[in-house]
């Protein structure tokens, strides 16, 4: 006899306690059809909502996220570097909250997830109306255009609007239109991962060890401290990945904490706590050693096909740019973000203390700078002063093509530190737009050839680099320096004194630039002797997980 039909909603969430503010009561009306209330929403409402949501998320953060950063400053177990990074992130938030410099130079792919109640009428193409709002925010503010359109399989052009947006709209019961808006940067998006496992992984010790290992593999390239999410199971691989992405924004925080025979999704809060404690033992910390690799972790269990067990991992970075919204009969509502992040900075830490830093004058021949760096241990905090070349992915590809064609390495790559970055638009009263570092690992494949040709002997980026970079630096006498990821607005306002284009202006933010900096913070991460700052944490982790005596 067949089991009787029982409807089970997969994601059953308790009451949403998000604090919303009324954006507008215009463009929304109430009518009636067949005795039922219907909410009529004009396209202008969707455009206004998307425009304001992406503005808010570009310049402001959730109060809860800021409180987590601030708590690092008061934790006696936090390392000095943990506290230094936390303070820089709070200062960055304060600068960004002025609404001029976005909190990250990578202002992200505009991502919209929406649930449209069946009693909500819009009478148009909702994706088009929302995209118009995205367009307005990105073209009217100092945000970066990051989207590339393919002309053929290999040729691309920047769309110059940050469109297209990723928009997913689902039909749901009810008379509300609910939204999640996410400015999803490339660094955090690139860390999403899928692992196709089997039933054998579903054993407590085995699963926990697996998740810890995958968590550690994230490294620092996506700007920790992180909000990490895992999904175990899923009716398909794509479902697992989508739920992990949303869970990292705390979208599913109100799920139950146990499952049932019908397959409802749930959070495993005990495993979350276990993984968070494990992350604090990595030693990686908030980018440069310490405790705060992660703020929190979410683990969601989903039903699965008997022959599959997908496990997905995703994260939200220190630029935790997520904002909820809703439209109902009372108007258009937007989640309240914190507009006064400066209140989280202790008065005693308002003045930056440079006592632990080594001043590095860049207004000299590069060989003299190299001679200074070779005397410093890895982990040394630096204060950079002078000219720095700015170049990232496409510029590196073009320079490599020139080398392959027998042309010499450009002098600017031989005579200066090379900073991997791409600026957001420049405000009228500043030297540059938000200009934080991009992930150094994407340039790893160029390092050996570039250094052999005399270029890239001192690199400045975010995140851990691969062994090939360590080997190249040892072979060619090079160095890799680390810059704090997630403090792009602060860097633009406080440390960059000038910025001008050197080459490839047609590439926009991917062009080669020259910037002049004063007291720009950095850390020595890889030296000319083959030492790698992050190797010590890898060794510690291997010793902690291998059998005793080995």
Protein Blocks (a to p, Z undefined) as FASTA:
>chain_A
ZZddddddfbacdddfbdcddfbfghiacddeehiacddddfklmmmmmmmmmmmmmmpc
cfklmmmmmmmmmmmkbcfklmmmmmmmmmmmmmmmnomaccbfbgojadddddddfkbc
ehiafklmmmmmmmmmmmmmccdcfbdcdfblmbccdehlopacdddddddedjddcddd
ddddfklmmmgccddddfklmcfklmmmmmmmmmmmnmmmnopaddddddeejjbfklmm
mmmmmmmnommmmgcfbdcfkopacddfklmmmmmmmmmmnonmnoiapjklbfbdcddd
ddddfkbccdddddddfblcdddddddfkbccdddddfblmlmpcfklmpccfklpccdd
fbbcfklmmmmmmmpcehiacddedddddddfklmmmmmmmmmnopacdfklmmpccddd
ddddddfkbfbdcdddddfklmmmmmmmmmmnopakbccdedjddfklmmmmmmnopacd
dddehilmmmmmmmmmbdcdfbhklnommmccddddehiacddfbdckopafklmmmmmm
mmmmmcehZZ
